[in-house]
Amino acid sequence: MKLSDNKVDVHYTNKENFSVTLIDTGLETNTAGRLKLVEKYVGSETFMLTYGDGVADVNLKELVKFHKAHGKLATLTSITNPSRFGEIESDANNIVTSFREKSADNSNWINGGFFVLEPGIFQYLKGDMSTIQWEKKPLIDIANAGQLAAFRHHGFWKCMDAIRDKTELEEFWNSGQCKMENLVNKNRS
C-alpha cells in the first residue's frame, strides 16, 4: 500500500463483506479525538476498533456474535493480565508466603484493545476530544452507564508497546510457531 499515491495492492482474491477506511486524524490527536473523527464514516453501522499495537488470535466472528447478543453500545476484548514479573505474597513479618514466577492471573482481566462498537458511543464523544484518551473518560463513562461488555479471550495475545515486546514477537515469529494451531492457548510470557 502506498498512501502517498492512494494506491492499494490486493494480495488475495477472497472477497469479504467488510470495508476498511483509512483516515488521517493527525499526529497529535489522542484516541478519543481520533474516534470522534471517524463518526461521519460509520453512519448507523456496527464497527470495530483496535489500537494497532496488539497481536492476537481473537475470533472476530465470535466477538461480533457476543456483541450483538448482549445489546450494549460497546464490547471490549478482555484478556488475563500477563505478568512480566514474579509475584510474591508476604506476611506481617515480611516473610514470603507465596511466590509465582510470571503467572497469568486468571482473576485479573484487562483491556485487550479489540472493540466492537455501536454508533451510540459517539454521544460520549462530545466537544473537543483531541487531547482525551478513549480509555480515560469516554470508555469509563460508557462502563458507568452499563453499556460496556467484556468478551473474554483465552487465546494468544501480546502487546507491542516497547522494544522488548517487538523482540519477543519477532522471536516468536522466527521460531516457526506462528501457525494458528500453535497460537491457540499459547502460554503468555
N, C-alpha and C positions, 0 to 999 in steps of 0.2 A: 504494500500500500504506500503510495506517495501522496501525502496530504497536500504538498505544495502544488501538485498538478491535478488535484481532485481525482486521482486515479486509484482504482481498487482492482486488484488481481483476484480472481476467483480460482481457488486451487482444487476445489471439489465440485462435482456437479449435482450432489444431493440437494434437493430443494426442501427447505424447511419453512414452516409457516410462522416466521418472525422477521422483524426488521431491526437493523442497527442504525442509529443516527449518531454521528459524531458532532459535538457542539463545542466550540471554543468558548470556555467560560472565563478565561483569563487566568494568569499565573497567580495572582494574589487573592482570588476568590476562595473562601472557605467552603466546606462541604454543603452546608445548608444553602448557601448562595448558589452554588453550582446546581443543586437540585431544583431550586426555585426557577432557575433559568431554563430548565427543560420542560416546564409546565406546558407551554404552548405546543410542544411536540407530542405530548402524551394524550391530550384530548380526554376521552372518557374511558380509556382502556387501562386495564391492569398492566403494570410494568414492573421490571426488575432493575435492581440497583446493586452494584458492588463497588468496593473501593479500588479494586485492581491490584492490590498488594497481597492477596491471599491465593493460595493454590489448594484446591480441594477436589474431592470426588463426590460432591453433593449431587444427588439425583434431582435434577431440576424439575422433572415431571412430578415426582413425589412432593417436592417443595411447593409447587404451584397447587397441586391437588390438596395438600394440607391447608394452604392459604385460603383457597376457595371454600373449603369445608367449614371453617370457623367464622367467616363473615366479618372479620376485623379489617381495619384500614391498612394494617402493616403486619408483616411477618418477618422476623429476623431468623437467620440460621444460627443456632447456638451450638457451641462445641464445649467439650470439657476443657478446663484450663490446663494446658500442658506446662508443667512446672519446669523452669530452667535450672532449678537449684534443689538440693536435698532439703527436706523439711524435717524439723525436729519439734518435739513437744518436751517440755521440762516441768519439773515440779517446783514447789516454792523455794527449794534449796538449790535451784539451778542444776539439778541432776537430770540428764536426758532420760526420758521415759520411753521415747519412741523416735525412731529415725527411719525415714523413707527417702531413697535417692530418686530424684526426678520423677515423681509419680504423676500420673494423670488423675487428678482429683475428680472423681465422677459426681461429686456432690456440688461442685463449683462450676456452673455453666457460664460461659462468656459469649459476647457478641462475635460471631464468626465472619461477619461482613457480607453476607449474601442475603438480599432482601427481596420480597415481593410486596408491592405497594399498590394501593388504590389511589386514584386522583384526589380523594378526600384529604389526603395528607397535606395537600397544599394549603389548607386552611390553617395549618400550624406554621406556615412559612410566610407570614405577613410582615410587611415593612422591609427595611434594609437587612438582608440576611448575609451580605457579602463577607462579614467577619465572624459569622456564627458557625460553630460546628454542629452538624446534624445530630451528633450524639449528645451534645451538651444541653441543648434546650428543646428543639422540636421532638426528638425521639423520647425524651423524658416526659414531655407534655402528652405525647401520644400514649405512652405507657400509663401515665396517671389518669388518662381518660378511659382506660380499659380497652384501648384499641390496638394493642400490640400483642402478638402471639409469638411463641418461640418454637421453631422446628428443630428438634434435637437431632443433630448429625453425629453419628457414631463412627463414621469412616475417616478417611485421610483428610487432614487439614494442616496447613503450615503457612504462617505469615512470612512476608519478606520485607521486614521493617528495617533491617540492618545488614551490614556486610556479612555478619555471622550467619544470618538466615539465608542469604544468597549462596554462600559457600556450602551450607548444608543441603540446600535444594539442588545445587549443581552436582554435589557428590552423590546424592540420591539418584539423579537423572543418569549420571555416568555409570552407576552401579548396574544398570540394566533392570532395576526393579520397578520401572515406571509402567509396566503393563497393568491394565485395570485390575486384573485379578490379584495382583500384588499390592495394590493400593488399599483395597477394602480391609478395614480393621487393622491397618498398619499401626504399630505402636508409635505414638508421637514422642519425639525426644526433644 
